[in-house]
Amino acid sequence: MNFDLDEILIERESRESALATRIGGALGDHIPVIEVDDARAAARPRPGDRDPFGAGKRRMLIVRRKSPFLMACPAGSSRFACCGYLVLTIASNCPMDCSYCFLQEYLADNPVFQIFSNYTDALDEVDRMIASAPGRSFRVGTGELADSLAFDSITAMSHDLVEYFSARPNLTLELKTKTDEVDTLLALDPRGRVLVSWSLSPEAVFLSSEHRSAAPAARIAAARRVLEAGYRVAFHFDPIIAYPSAARDYLELIDTLLDSIPAKDISFVSMGGLRMTPTLKSAARRRHPDDAMLCGEDVLAPDGRYRSFAPLRLRLYRQLAAKFRKAGAEIPSYLCMEVPSVHEKVFGATPPRPATIGERLATI
C-alpha cells in the first residue's frame, strides 16, 4: 500500500464483514482499529482539525452503504454533451490530494475516507439495470467519488468486480485511477470486458497539483502492463489547465503516451478544462495557497463555474484533438462537461446523445 492511514474506523454492523476481515489481515496491527456506533458522526469533520478534508483522507471508515450504489455520473447534465457514464459508488474520498479536486467541496461535510462493506450489493443493482434494458450495453465505473485502485492492494475489491463484469458481454467496467497499483489486476482475466483508464497531466501539473499520485510516466507504464495482460485502456486529459507552456507540455505528454501505447490500442480519450465553482475555488486556494496552477486566467461561465478563458480552452482542445488524429488510428474522443457548441467547434460535428456515446464507449 502506498498511502498512509492514521486509523481504521469500523461501524459495529460491519465488523464481521468480509471486507473488514480482508483489510485487517492486510494491515495487521500497524494501524489502530476503532469500532464506532454512529458511522455518520464518525464521517464528519473533527473539531479542531486545521484541515478537516486532508485529515479525513487519512482515516478509513468501513461502513454499510444504505443509499443506492448505481447512479448517473454527477457531472452529467442536459446542458452538457455527456458521455453516458454510469457510476458505482463503492467508496468515497481519495487518499491522493489533487489541489483542483471537486471532492473538496462535494465531501466537505463528510470528508472521512469511506469504504462500503456491502459493496457487492452494488452488483445486484447492475443486474436489475441490465435486465430492464435487454440488448443495450453499458459502461460502468467506480472512479468518480474515489480512485478505483488506490487501496486495491489491501481491499482486493477489483477481484469481485472483474469477475462479475468479465462474465457479462453487455457490460464494460471502467477502473479510473491516478496510481500505478495494478498488481491485483494482473492476476485476473478481464475477458475484454474491463477497461482501466488513467487521468494524465504534464509533469508540471503533476508536481504542482497532484499530490501523492503516481508520476505520469509511472501511470503510462502501468497502462502498458495491464494492456499486455488483456485489459483495455483509456486516458482522461482532465482537467486541462491553461498555463503558459501548456500546449507544448500536453503535446509532449501525448508523444510520451503514444511511444508506449499504440494509438490502435487506446479505447478512447476524454478531455475537459479546469472548472471550479466559487466554493471549490476558495477551498482549493485555501488548502493549496502555493499552487500556481490555481491562479490562471479564468472567468465565471454561465453554468456558475470558473473556467479558463474560452479561446485558450478551445485552442488547447483543438491542438490535442489534432495530435491524436495524426496518431495513425481513429481514437474515439469526447469532451467532459462542455456544451454541445464547444464539441462542434473542436470536433466539427454535433455530439451524439449521452446514451448513444455511452453504448459506443462500452463496446469499443
Beta strands, then each sheet from edge to edge (+ up, - down):
strand 1: 7-11
strand 2: 33-36
strand 3: 59-63
strand 4: 70-72
strand 5: 86-88
strand 6: 91-92
strand 7: 97-98
strand 8: 113-116
strand 9: 138-141
strand 10: 171-177
strand 11: 194-199
strand 12: 210-211
strand 13: 232-240
strand 14: 266-273
strand 15: 275-276
strand 16: 298-300
strand 17: 306-308
strand 18: 333-335
sheet 1: 2+ 1+ 3+ 8+ 6-
sheet 2: 4+ 5- 9- 10- 11- 13- 14- 18-
sheet 3: 7+ 12-
sheet 4: 15+ 17- 16+
end
